[in-house]
Amino acid sequence: MKKAILGTIALAAMAGASLGAQQGTANGSGGLGGSAGTADTSPHTVYFIPVDRGVKLEVLDWGGVGRPLVLLAGLGYDAHVFDKFAPKLTAHHHVYGITRRGFGASSAPAPANGNYSADRLGDDVLAVIDTLELERPVLVGHAKAGQELSSIGNRHPEKVAGLIYLDAGYSYAYYDSAHGDLLLDAIDLRKKLDEYLSAGAPDLKQYFSELQASLPQFEKDVQDFQAELALMPPQPPRTGTPPPIMVAIEAGGEKYTEIHVPVLAIFADPHDFGQLYANDPTRRAAVIADDYVRTSAQADAFQAGITGAKVVRLPNASHFIFVSNEADVLREMNAFLAKLP
């Protein structure tokens, strides 16, 4: 499935504005943990941990006792986005946060040679876990961090005790083949075309048979995305090129279909759209209805496809679900964590 309606620029912008209003404007390089121009007063220690040649990640340590929790921010944010949320978990857990490469105070290697692929980002998290000698922590990821969670849960389940997805269980985290995903299917199609253009297909009959079989799904992805865009306000024309690191992360996505650890996935279903179409209730209702259908379908697929996954839906929560619905998220997290062996 395409990344539900939260994949659109409009909702991402509203989510950021919502978080800024509730939690303060940006501090540092992308974090939204405090107010602009003020010191970082969150009770954490800051480490810089090597994870790759020439690459160090900013790691925040809020302290606490009990099983370790590792918090991973969504795309475009750093670990300081959890500055107000993390201390509320330290009574029963030792809480850490990781700023992924390319953002905040972490190193930003060139966006080339797979430096920002989903599995590379997942390996960074594993490197931090190993360096800190964390014994089977629980990973908690917001938004795009769901792909790091799924990368680890798919490839190295022995390293973690569980995964918690905070509005992060979309197609970058669990690919539903019944619906597809525009970006992930485009990546696969591009690989197929590159194989042909490089004269790398040894059996042309088989190659074109496989290529033709993939086209209907891609066409459906495009049609679905056009239908979604039709509901949203016109976007301003693009100026310049997208940030190369963002492009590299999007291009490095994988289709994860198996996760082998206990999972809690909390979805905002439907999302809070703020003041979008506040003066046009008909269009507003159409956007919310579309989001509900898409998000519910992905939540259903996630629950059906991952054995034992617990899926929780919070109506009218914002994409920054740990801010808009903090009490609900803490309640569900604590109940899930209490049952882990």
C-alpha positions as CSV (number, residue, x, y, z in Angstrom):
1,M,0.0,0.0,0.0
2,K,1.1,3.5,-0.7
3,K,2.2,5.3,2.5
4,A,-1.4,6.3,3.3
5,I,-2.3,9.9,3.1
6,L,0.3,10.9,5.6
7,G,2.8,10.3,2.8
8,T,1.6,13.6,1.3
9,I,3.5,16.9,1.8
10,A,0.4,18.5,3.3
11,L,0.0,16.2,6.3
12,A,3.7,16.2,7.0
13,A,3.7,19.9,7.1
14,M,0.7,20.0,9.4
15,A,2.2,17.4,11.6
16,G,5.4,19.4,12.0
17,A,3.4,22.6,12.7
18,S,1.3,20.7,15.3
19,L,4.4,19.4,17.1
20,G,6.0,22.8,17.0
21,A,3.0,24.4,18.6
22,Q,2.7,21.7,21.3
23,Q,6.4,21.2,22.0
24,G,8.3,24.3,21.0
25,T,10.0,25.3,17.8
26,A,13.2,23.7,16.5
27,N,16.3,23.5,18.6
28,G,19.6,22.2,17.3
29,S,19.4,20.7,13.7
30,G,16.0,19.4,13.3
31,G,14.9,18.4,16.8
32,L,11.8,19.9,18.3
33,G,12.5,19.3,21.9
34,G,12.7,22.8,23.2
35,S,12.2,26.5,22.3
36,A,14.3,28.3,19.8
37,G,17.2,30.1,21.4
38,T,17.0,28.3,24.7
39,A,19.3,25.8,26.2
40,D,18.6,22.1,26.1
41,T,17.3,21.4,29.6
42,S,16.2,17.8,29.0
43,P,17.8,15.5,31.6
44,H,20.1,13.5,29.3
45,T,23.7,12.8,28.7
46,V,25.0,13.1,25.1
47,Y,27.4,10.5,23.6
48,F,28.9,10.3,20.1
49,I,29.3,6.7,19.1
50,P,31.1,5.4,16.0
51,V,29.0,3.1,13.8
52,D,30.9,3.1,10.6
53,R,34.1,4.4,9.1
54,G,34.1,8.1,9.7
55,V,30.5,8.1,11.0
56,K,29.5,8.9,14.6
57,L,25.9,9.2,15.8
58,E,24.6,11.4,18.5
59,V,23.1,9.3,21.3
60,L,21.1,10.7,24.2
61,D,20.9,8.9,27.5
62,W,18.1,9.9,29.8
63,G,19.0,7.3,32.4
64,G,16.5,5.2,34.3
65,V,16.3,1.6,35.5
66,G,15.1,-1.6,33.9
67,R,15.1,-2.9,30.4
68,P,16.6,-0.5,27.9
69,L,14.4,1.4,25.5
70,V,15.9,3.0,22.3
71,L,13.9,5.8,20.7
72,L,14.3,6.6,17.0
73,A,13.0,9.8,15.5
74,G,11.1,10.2,12.2
75,L,12.7,11.4,9.0
76,G,14.0,15.0,9.3
77,Y,14.2,15.0,13.1
78,D,16.8,14.2,15.7
79,A,16.6,12.4,19.0
80,H,15.8,15.6,20.8
81,V,12.2,15.3,19.5
82,F,11.8,13.0,22.5
83,D,13.2,15.4,25.1
84,K,9.8,15.8,26.8
85,F,8.5,12.3,26.2
86,A,11.6,10.2,27.2
87,P,11.8,11.2,30.9
88,K,8.3,9.8,31.4
89,L,9.6,6.3,30.6
90,T,12.6,6.3,33.0
91,A,10.8,5.0,36.1
92,H,10.9,1.5,34.7
93,H,13.4,1.6,31.8
94,H,16.8,2.9,30.9
95,V,16.0,5.2,27.9
96,Y,18.2,6.2,25.0
97,G,17.6,8.1,21.8
98,I,19.6,7.9,18.5
99,T,19.9,10.6,15.9
100,R,20.3,8.8,12.5
101,R,23.2,9.7,10.2
102,G,22.7,12.8,8.1
103,F,20.7,14.7,10.7
104,G,21.2,16.8,13.8
105,A,24.7,16.5,15.4
106,S,25.3,13.0,13.8
107,S,27.8,12.6,11.0
108,A,26.5,13.1,7.5
109,P,28.4,10.9,5.0
110,A,27.9,11.4,1.3
111,P,24.6,10.0,0.0
112,A,26.2,7.4,-2.1
113,N,27.2,3.7,-2.1
114,G,24.2,2.6,0.0
115,N,25.1,5.0,2.9
116,Y,21.5,5.6,3.6
117,S,19.8,2.4,2.7
118,A,17.2,1.0,5.2
119,D,19.5,-1.8,6.2
120,R,22.5,0.5,6.6
121,L,20.4,2.7,8.9
122,G,19.3,-0.4,10.8
123,D,23.0,-1.5,11.1
124,D,23.8,1.9,12.7
125,V,21.2,1.2,15.4
126,L,22.7,-2.3,16.0
127,A,26.2,-0.8,16.3
128,V,25.0,1.6,19.0
129,I,23.3,-1.3,20.8
130,D,26.6,-3.3,20.7
131,T,28.8,-0.4,21.8
132,L,26.5,0.3,24.8
133,E,26.3,-3.4,25.5
134,L,22.5,-3.2,25.7
135,E,20.9,-6.6,26.4
136,R,18.0,-7.1,24.0
137,P,16.5,-3.6,24.2
138,V,13.1,-2.6,22.9
139,L,13.2,-0.2,19.9
140,V,10.6,2.5,19.7
141,G,10.4,4.3,16.3
142,H,8.3,7.2,15.1
143,A,7.2,7.6,11.5
144,K,10.0,6.6,9.0
145,A,12.0,5.0,11.8
146,G,9.6,2.1,11.3
147,Q,11.9,1.0,8.5
148,E,14.9,0.7,10.8
149,L,12.7,-1.3,13.3
150,S,11.6,-3.7,10.6
151,S,15.1,-4.0,9.2
152,I,16.3,-5.2,12.6
153,G,13.3,-7.3,13.4
154,N,13.6,-9.0,10.0
155,R,17.4,-9.6,9.9
156,H,18.5,-9.7,13.6
157,P,15.5,-10.5,15.9
158,E,17.9,-12.0,18.4
159,K,19.2,-8.5,19.2
160,V,15.9,-7.0,20.5
161,A,13.1,-8.0,22.8
162,G,10.4,-6.1,20.9
163,L,9.5,-3.3,18.6
164,I,7.1,-0.4,19.1
165,Y,5.9,1.6,16.0
166,L,4.5,5.1,16.8
167,D,2.5,5.9,13.7
168,A,5.3,4.1,11.9
169,G,3.8,0.9,10.6
170,Y,3.3,2.0,7.0
171,S,4.6,0.4,3.8
172,Y,8.2,1.3,4.5
173,A,7.9,-0.9,7.6
174,Y,5.5,-3.6,6.3
175,Y,4.9,-4.0,2.6
176,D,1.4,-5.3,1.8
177,S,1.6,-7.0,-1.6
178,A,-2.2,-6.9,-2.0
179,H,-2.0,-3.1,-2.3
180,G,1.5,-2.2,-3.3
181,D,3.4,1.0,-2.7
182,L,4.3,3.7,-5.2
183,L,7.8,4.4,-4.0
184,L,8.8,0.8,-3.2
185,D,7.3,-0.5,-6.5
186,A,9.1,2.3,-8.4
187,I,12.4,1.3,-6.8
188,D,11.9,-2.3,-8.0
189,L,10.8,-1.1,-11.5
190,R,13.9,1.1,-11.8
191,K,16.1,-1.9,-10.9
192,K,14.5,-3.9,-13.6
193,L,14.9,-1.1,-16.2
194,D,18.5,-0.6,-15.1
195,E,19.1,-4.3,-15.7
196,Y,17.9,-4.0,-19.2
197,L,19.7,-0.8,-20.0
198,S,23.0,-2.2,-18.8
199,A,22.4,-5.4,-20.9
200,G,22.4,-7.4,-17.7
201,A,19.4,-9.5,-18.4
202,P,20.6,-13.0,-19.5
203,D,17.2,-14.3,-20.6
204,L,15.2,-11.7,-22.4
205,K,12.0,-13.7,-22.6
206,Q,12.0,-14.3,-18.8
207,Y,13.1,-10.7,-18.2
208,F,10.2,-9.1,-20.2
209,S,7.7,-11.5,-18.8
210,E,8.7,-10.4,-15.2
211,L,8.7,-6.8,-16.3
212,Q,5.3,-7.0,-17.8
213,A,3.9,-8.7,-14.7
214,S,5.1,-5.8,-12.5
215,L,3.5,-3.0,-14.6
216,P,-0.1,-3.4,-13.6
217,Q,0.7,-2.9,-9.9
218,F,2.8,0.2,-10.7
219,E,0.0,1.6,-12.8
220,K,-2.4,1.1,-9.9
221,D,0.0,2.8,-7.5
222,V,0.1,5.8,-9.8
223,Q,-3.7,5.9,-10.0
224,D,-4.0,5.7,-6.2
225,F,-1.5,8.4,-5.7
226,Q,-3.3,10.7,-8.2
227,A,-6.6,10.1,-6.4
228,E,-5.0,11.0,-3.1
229,L,-3.4,14.2,-4.5
230,A,-6.7,15.3,-5.9
231,L,-8.0,15.6,-2.4
232,M,-5.2,17.8,-1.1
233,P,-4.6,21.6,-1.6
234,P,-2.4,22.5,-4.5
235,Q,1.3,22.4,-3.5
236,P,3.6,25.2,-4.3
237,P,6.0,24.6,-7.3
238,R,9.2,23.0,-6.4
239,T,12.3,25.2,-6.3
240,G,15.7,23.6,-6.5
241,T,16.3,20.0,-5.8
242,P,15.3,17.9,-2.8
243,P,17.9,17.4,-0.1
244,P,20.2,14.5,-1.4
245,I,20.2,12.7,1.9
246,M,16.4,12.6,2.0
247,V,16.4,11.3,-1.6
248,A,18.9,8.6,-0.7
249,I,16.9,7.4,2.3
250,E,13.7,7.2,0.2
251,A,15.6,5.4,-2.6
252,G,17.1,3.0,-0.1
253,G,13.7,1.5,1.0
254,E,13.1,-2.2,1.3
255,K,10.0,-4.4,1.2
256,Y,9.8,-5.9,4.7
257,T,7.2,-8.6,5.0
258,E,8.5,-10.7,8.0
259,I,9.2,-9.5,11.5
260,H,10.2,-12.1,14.1
261,V,9.8,-10.3,17.4
262,P,6.9,-9.1,19.5
263,V,5.4,-5.9,18.0
264,L,3.1,-3.1,19.2
265,A,2.0,-0.8,16.4
266,I,0.0,2.4,17.3
267,F,-1.7,4.1,14.4
268,A,-3.4,7.5,14.2
269,D,-6.5,6.3,12.5
270,P,-7.8,8.7,11.1
271,H,-5.3,11.4,11.5
272,D,-5.9,14.9,12.9
273,F,-5.7,17.3,9.9
274,G,-5.7,20.5,12.0
275,Q,-7.3,23.3,10.1
276,L,-7.1,21.8,6.6
277,Y,-10.3,22.8,4.7
278,A,-11.7,24.3,7.9
279,N,-14.0,26.4,5.8
280,D,-15.0,23.6,3.5
281,P,-16.6,20.8,5.5
282,T,-17.4,18.7,2.5
283,R,-13.8,18.5,1.3
284,R,-12.5,18.1,4.8
285,A,-14.8,15.1,5.4
286,A,-13.6,13.6,2.1
287,V,-9.9,13.9,3.1
288,I,-10.6,12.4,6.6
289,A,-12.7,9.5,5.1
290,D,-9.9,8.8,2.5
291,D,-7.3,8.8,5.3
292,Y,-9.4,6.4,7.4
293,V,-9.8,3.9,4.6
294,R,-6.1,3.9,3.7
295,T,-4.7,3.9,7.2
296,S,-7.2,1.2,8.4
297,A,-6.3,-1.0,5.4
298,Q,-2.6,-0.7,6.3
299,A,-3.2,-1.3,10.0
300,D,-5.3,-4.4,9.0
301,A,-2.5,-5.7,6.8
302,F,0.1,-5.1,9.5
303,Q,-1.9,-7.0,12.0
304,A,-2.7,-9.9,9.6
305,G,0.8,-10.2,8.2
306,I,2.9,-10.0,11.4
307,T,2.2,-12.9,13.7
308,G,1.2,-11.8,17.2
309,A,1.4,-8.1,16.5
310,K,-0.8,-5.9,18.7
311,V,-2.3,-3.0,16.7
312,V,-3.9,-0.1,18.4
313,R,-5.8,2.7,16.6
314,L,-6.2,6.1,18.1
315,P,-8.8,8.2,16.3
316,N,-8.0,11.8,15.4
317,A,-4.5,11.6,16.8
318,S,-1.8,13.6,15.1
319,H,1.1,12.0,13.2
320,F,3.2,13.0,16.2
321,I,1.1,10.6,18.2
322,F,3.4,10.6,21.3
323,V,2.7,14.3,21.6
324,S,-1.0,14.6,20.8
325,N,-2.0,11.4,22.6
326,E,0.8,11.0,25.1
327,A,-1.3,9.4,27.9
328,D,-2.7,6.8,25.4
329,V,0.7,6.0,24.0
330,L,2.3,5.6,27.4
331,R,-0.5,3.4,28.6
332,E,-0.2,1.1,25.5
333,M,3.5,1.0,25.7
334,N,3.6,0.2,29.4
335,A,1.1,-2.6,29.0
336,F,3.1,-4.1,26.1
337,L,6.4,-3.8,27.8
338,A,5.1,-5.4,31.0
339,K,4.3,-8.6,29.1
340,L,7.6,-9.1,27.4
341,P,9.7,-11.9,28.8
